[in-house]
Amino acid sequence: MGDLGGWNSEPARKYDINSIPSNFLLDEHGIIIAKNLRGNKLDAALSSLEKIYNIEEPSNVKILKIQPNPFGNSTIFSFEKPLDNATITIYTMHGKEVKHIENINVNSFTLLRDELPCGVYFVNILQNNKASMSEKIMILD
């Protein structure tokens, strides 16, 4: 609850958060489709989504580091092997796409902040049109 309002903060009220940790499974539009899944229920839900969205375990892509993270103006993604026709998409915590970069074929990539405000973002990496991995980044002022 980032505004320091605790259980009375806007996010806590909006998402009915009354314990920590809490988790949410969101669809591609940021709509909550499940809440507080744990153990076998979480594994089953994620496995089902992997089949629906054709997500494969990455066999040839691995982020070795995102450095620095958190960052101010830019950060560097370093991969074990060069990417092959990859697309990097940045989403807000609410699922809104804010940046989309295509045709990446390198093993090191600098992500520029541009006009993105400070906050937490999710990075999705697709390689050859298949979901490959996701990472979290944080931008600070």
VEXLOKE-688445 format. One line per field, with one value per residue: x, y, z of N, C-alpha, C, CB in turn. Coordinates in steps of 0.02 Angstrom, whole numbers, always signed. Glycine has a CB too. Example, Ala and Ser with C-alpha at 12.3 -4.5 7.8 and 13.67 -1.06 7.14 Angstrom:
2
n.x <- (+660/+642)
n.y <- (-284/-112)
n.z <- (+390/+354)
ca.x <- (+615/+684)
ca.y <- (-225/-53)
ca.z <- (+390/+357)
c.x <- (+660/+645)
c.y <- (-165/+2)
c.z <- (+390/+394)
cb.x <- (+565/+704)
cb.y <- (-224/-30)
cb.z <- (+452/+286)
% end
This chain:
141
n.x <- (+42/+61/+41/+58/-53/-91/-207/-313/-282/-302/-273/-282/-415/-479/-441/-479/-387/-334/-238/-65/+51/-38/-108/-143/-220/-217/-305/-266/-316/-304/-400/-455/-446/-429/-395/-280/-226/-145/-15/-64/-178/-136/-30/-105/-187/-91/-30/-136/-154/-32/-48/-158/-107/+3/+131/+299/+430/+578/+705/+814/+832/+881/+875/+1014/+1049/+972/+1021/+1057/+931/+817/+804/+852/+866/+901/+920/+1008/+979/+1043/+1075/+1094/+1109/+1103/+954/+821/+735/+653/+526/+498/+391/+323/+228/+113/+75/-58/-84/-80/-13/+139/+255/+335/+443/+515/+592/+718/+881/+995/+1118/+1127/+1041/+988/+871/+779/+713/+633/+483/+421/+339/+397/+391/+327/+349/+305/+395/+377/+439/+441/+485/+505/+366/+316/+276/+404/+471/+451/+486/+513/+528/+588/+564/+643/+648)
n.y <- (-57/+81/+218/+239/+228/+113/-14/+66/+128/+182/+77/-37/-35/-36/-160/-246/-287/-369/-436/-479/-584/-543/-599/-580/-634/-577/-538/-505/-378/-320/-358/-434/-605/-706/-727/-726/-857/-1007/-1130/-1288/-1242/-1120/-1167/-1248/-1151/-1069/-1162/-1193/-1068/-1059/-1156/-1104/-982/-1025/-1029/-1061/-1142/-1051/-1100/-1052/-922/-813/-697/-629/-521/-370/-215/-54/-95/-47/+93/+253/+338/+245/+67/-88/-236/-394/-539/-718/-783/-718/-630/-680/-611/-541/-466/-336/-287/-165/-151/-66/-83/-102/-164/-92/-60/+21/+35/-28/-129/-190/-323/-365/-420/-453/-481/-395/-258/-92/-12/+130/+256/+360/+447/+385/+378/+371/+212/+41/-82/-208/-317/-398/-525/-580/-706/-743/-732/-803/-815/-786/-742/-651/-505/-396/-222/-69/+104/+247/+418)
n.z <- (+0/-61/-30/+102/+180/+236/+280/+249/+132/-40/-140/-56/-16/-141/-196/-98/+3/+142/+208/+216/+141/-10/-163/-338/-485/-643/-795/-970/-981/-860/-769/-621/-605/-517/-341/-208/-224/-180/-161/-225/-293/-349/-431/-520/-583/-647/-730/-814/-877/-944/-1041/-1114/-1163/-1230/-1169/-1146/-1058/-1050/-1157/-1218/-1181/-1057/-930/-865/-788/-731/-731/-674/-552/-443/-560/-634/-760/-860/-889/-900/-986/-980/-1069/-1070/-1192/-1360/-1404/-1512/-1634/-1540/-1436/-1326/-1202/-1097/-951/-843/-666/-669/-785/-903/-1061/-1088/-1158/-1304/-1388/-1533/-1634/-1576/-1567/-1491/-1357/-1254/-1193/-1186/-1090/-1101/-996/-1041/-1046/-939/-782/-610/-528/-515/-638/-759/-861/-1010/-1111/-1272/-1384/-1549/-1564/-1454/-1283/-1171/-1052/-897/-804/-663/-648/-575/-570/-516/-456)
ca.x <- (+0/+113/+30/+68/-118/-104/-269/-361/-259/-345/-265/-307/-489/-500/-430/-500/-328/-338/-183/-3/+47/-98/-90/-198/-208/-252/-305/-227/-345/-296/-458/-439/-482/-423/-363/-251/-214/-83/-2/-88/-226/-96/+4/-154/-208/-36/-22/-192/-140/+24/-75/-201/-67/+60/+192/+347/+489/+631/+762/+873/+833/+883/+904/+1065/+1042/+944/+1063/+1031/+859/+784/+846/+826/+858/+906/+945/+1034/+960/+1095/+1049/+1144/+1117/+1069/+884/+807/+671/+616/+486/+494/+333/+322/+161/+105/+49/-129/-89/-81/+49/+167/+313/+337/+503/+516/+650/+779/+922/+1059/+1120/+1128/+992/+978/+802/+776/+653/+593/+435/+386/+344/+425/+344/+343/+325/+319/+426/+364/+483/+419/+535/+471/+294/+297/+293/+466/+484/+429/+527/+488/+577/+565/+593/+645/+670)
ca.y <- (+0/+129/+286/+235/+230/+48/-48/+116/+159/+171/+10/-88/-34/-54/-232/-283/-318/-367/-474/-479/-567/-553/-603/-572/-658/-529/-554/-457/-311/-298/-379/-488/-668/-748/-690/-763/-928/-1032/-1201/-1325/-1201/-1073/-1206/-1268/-1092/-1048/-1214/-1184/-1009/-1075/-1192/-1059/-931/-1057/-1007/-1115/-1127/-1028/-1146/-1018/-852/-804/-633/-637/-465/-305/-175/-59/-104/+8/+138/+321/+355/+186/+6/-134/-306/-437/-606/-770/-792/-664/-638/-694/-581/-532/-406/-319/-245/-142/-139/-40/-132/-112/-200/-47/-61/+88/+36/-88/-126/-251/-344/-363/-477/-442/-511/-341/-209/-36/+12/+201/+274/+408/+487/+344/+403/+322/+160/-28/-104/-277/-324/-462/-536/-631/-723/-777/-729/-846/-787/-815/-728/-587/-479/-335/-167/-12/+167/+297/+485)
ca.z <- (+0/-74/-7/+174/+214/+265/+260/+225/+70/-98/-168/-10/-20/-209/-208/-38/+33/+215/+236/+177/+70/-51/-233/-385/-552/-686/-866/-1010/-974/-791/-729/-574/-620/-457/-287/-152/-239/-150/-168/-283/-331/-389/-483/-570/-621/-690/-781/-861/-917/-988/-1099/-1152/-1196/-1263/-1135/-1139/-1018/-1096/-1162/-1245/-1160/-985/-909/-814/-741/-749/-688/-606/-542/-476/-600/-646/-831/-903/-859/-951/-983/-1007/-1080/-1076/-1264/-1396/-1419/-1583/-1653/-1478/-1423/-1255/-1188/-1028/-927/-775/-619/-685/-848/-961/-1099/-1092/-1202/-1345/-1430/-1574/-1673/-1535/-1585/-1457/-1291/-1206/-1217/-1140/-1087/-1081/-959/-1079/-1007/-890/-714/-563/-508/-529/-703/-777/-926/-1042/-1168/-1319/-1434/-1605/-1549/-1398/-1218/-1149/-982/-869/-749/-632/-643/-536/-591/-462/-476)
c.x <- (+45/+102/+36/+3/-136/-168/-321/-339/-305/-335/-292/-383/-512/-495/-448/-442/-334/-286/-123/+31/-22/-74/-152/-175/-251/-252/-268/-255/-340/-355/-437/-481/-475/-384/-339/-247/-147/-76/-28/-137/-189/-61/-44/-176/-153/-24/-75/-178/-82/+0/-117/-159/-4/+127/+237/+402/+544/+689/+824/+875/+835/+912/+954/+1060/+1006/+979/+1070/+955/+847/+833/+812/+813/+861/+931/+966/+1010/+1016/+1069/+1106/+1160/+1082/+995/+875/+737/+626/+578/+484/+437/+333/+250/+163/+79/-25/-139/-91/-13/+74/+228/+317/+396/+509/+584/+716/+817/+992/+1059/+1126/+1085/+984/+906/+804/+710/+605/+547/+398/+394/+374/+370/+369/+311/+342/+343/+409/+407/+455/+475/+501/+397/+271/+320/+354/+480/+456/+475/+494/+545/+546/+603/+587/+665/+738)
c.y <- (+61/+198/+291/+240/+163/+17/+1/+151/+142/+101/-45/-92/-60/-129/-275/-322/-312/-412/-468/-546/-579/-559/-602/-600/-614/-555/-499/-387/-284/-315/-437/-549/-718/-709/-740/-838/-947/-1106/-1232/-1284/-1151/-1110/-1226/-1209/-1070/-1098/-1207/-1123/-1021/-1111/-1146/-1011/-958/-1033/-1068/-1093/-1105/-1076/-1109/-944/-851/-736/-648/-581/-407/-257/-104/-70/-101/+53/+205/+334/+295/+127/-40/-204/-346/-508/-656/-783/-735/-681/-648/-668/-571/-467/-397/-270/-229/-126/-107/-96/-146/-145/-156/-49/+10/+92/-31/-82/-193/-263/-337/-427/-471/-478/-459/-285/-155/-12/+84/+215/+316/+447/+446/+373/+350/+273/+91/-47/-177/-279/-394/-467/-593/-643/-765/-785/-778/-814/-824/-804/-660/-568/-416/-284/-111/+51/+216/+364/+499)
c.z <- (+0/-48/+69/+213/+244/+238/+234/+160/+12/-128/-122/-13/-88/-221/-148/-7/+109/+248/+188/+191/+42/-123/-276/-452/-598/-758/-904/-1008/-904/-746/-685/-592/-563/-404/-234/-163/-208/-165/-232/-325/-375/-446/-539/-614/-669/-746/-835/-906/-965/-1050/-1144/-1193/-1229/-1235/-1126/-1092/-1065/-1097/-1185/-1227/-1084/-970/-854/-763/-773/-702/-715/-606/-467/-513/-609/-719/-878/-863/-916/-936/-1015/-1010/-1089/-1150/-1299/-1407/-1494/-1599/-1592/-1476/-1348/-1247/-1113/-1010/-858/-730/-633/-753/-910/-995/-1105/-1138/-1239/-1392/-1467/-1606/-1635/-1548/-1554/-1390/-1236/-1234/-1165/-1146/-1061/-1047/-1001/-1033/-953/-820/-668/-543/-526/-596/-713/-849/-952/-1104/-1209/-1368/-1487/-1590/-1496/-1333/-1192/-1076/-962/-812/-723/-631/-603/-558/-533/-491/-446)
cb.x <- (-48/+125/-37/+115/-171/-109/-298/-371/-187/-332/-191/-284/-516/-457/-359/-558/-262/-407/-203/+43/+98/-150/-48/-220/-224/-218/-378/-225/-418/-285/-518/-452/-456/-387/-413/-291/-215/-82/-32/-121/-274/-45/+36/-215/-226/+28/-25/-258/-124/+77/-118/-247/-48/+58/+176/+376/+511/+654/+746/+874/+772/+924/+849/+1135/+1110/+863/+1131/+1048/+833/+745/+861/+875/+912/+954/+892/+1112/+890/+1160/+1004/+1119/+1089/+1103/+843/+813/+636/+664/+414/+562/+267/+368/+121/+56/+58/-165/-148/-99/+39/+186/+379/+270/+567/+463/+654/+762/+928/+1072/+1177/+1200/+925/+1028/+757/+786/+672/+553/+384/+413/+274/+455/+277/+319/+356/+257/+503/+289/+557/+353/+596/+503/+256/+327/+234/+523/+558/+355/+600/+460/+599/+576/+559/+695/+620)
cb.y <- (-1/+132/+311/+290/+251/+53/-88/+168/+136/+224/-4/-73/+37/-18/-243/-330/-286/-388/-548/-418/-607/-495/-665/-499/-735/-460/-562/-479/-314/-224/-398/-466/-699/-817/-638/-750/-942/-1018/-1237/-1389/-1165/-1037/-1268/-1300/-1034/-1040/-1284/-1174/-950/-1117/-1252/-1020/-878/-1043/-973/-1136/-1189/-958/-1203/-1026/-813/-861/-584/-639/-443/-302/-206/+5/-171/+49/+107/+372/+404/+200/-28/-131/-319/-433/-607/-835/-862/-652/-577/-770/-624/-535/-412/-288/-279/-80/-205/+21/-108/-45/-242/+26/-93/+112/+49/-98/-113/-247/-303/-353/-484/-366/-561/-317/-243/+22/-33/+247/+312/+372/+519/+272/+424/+358/+171/-75/-61/-322/-312/-470/-551/-609/-761/-845/-742/-918/-792/-788/-731/-590/-465/-348/-143/-24/+196/+276/+538)
cb.z <- (+59/-143/-29/+196/+166/+340/+318/+279/+54/-151/-182/+62/-8/-261/-227/-56/+7/+238/+246/+194/+31/-42/-247/-391/-560/-683/-893/-1082/-995/-790/-775/-500/-685/-473/-256/-90/-315/-74/-110/-261/-283/-345/-452/-537/-573/-649/-749/-823/-872/-951/-1076/-1105/-1147/-1338/-1067/-1207/-975/-1076/-1210/-1320/-1187/-951/-885/-844/-716/-743/-679/-566/-573/-424/-669/-619/-850/-963/-813/-953/-1019/-964/-1142/-1043/-1287/-1463/-1395/-1599/-1705/-1418/-1453/-1229/-1209/-1017/-924/-773/-547/-682/-847/-939/-1168/-1023/-1162/-1385/-1386/-1627/-1737/-1459/-1662/-1448/-1286/-1190/-1233/-1155/-1043/-1143/-896/-1135/-1052/-892/-688/-501/-541/-471/-759/-768/-924/-1061/-1145/-1355/-1402/-1619/-1611/-1406/-1168/-1190/-967/-845/-772/-560/-713/-460/-655/-406/-454)
% end
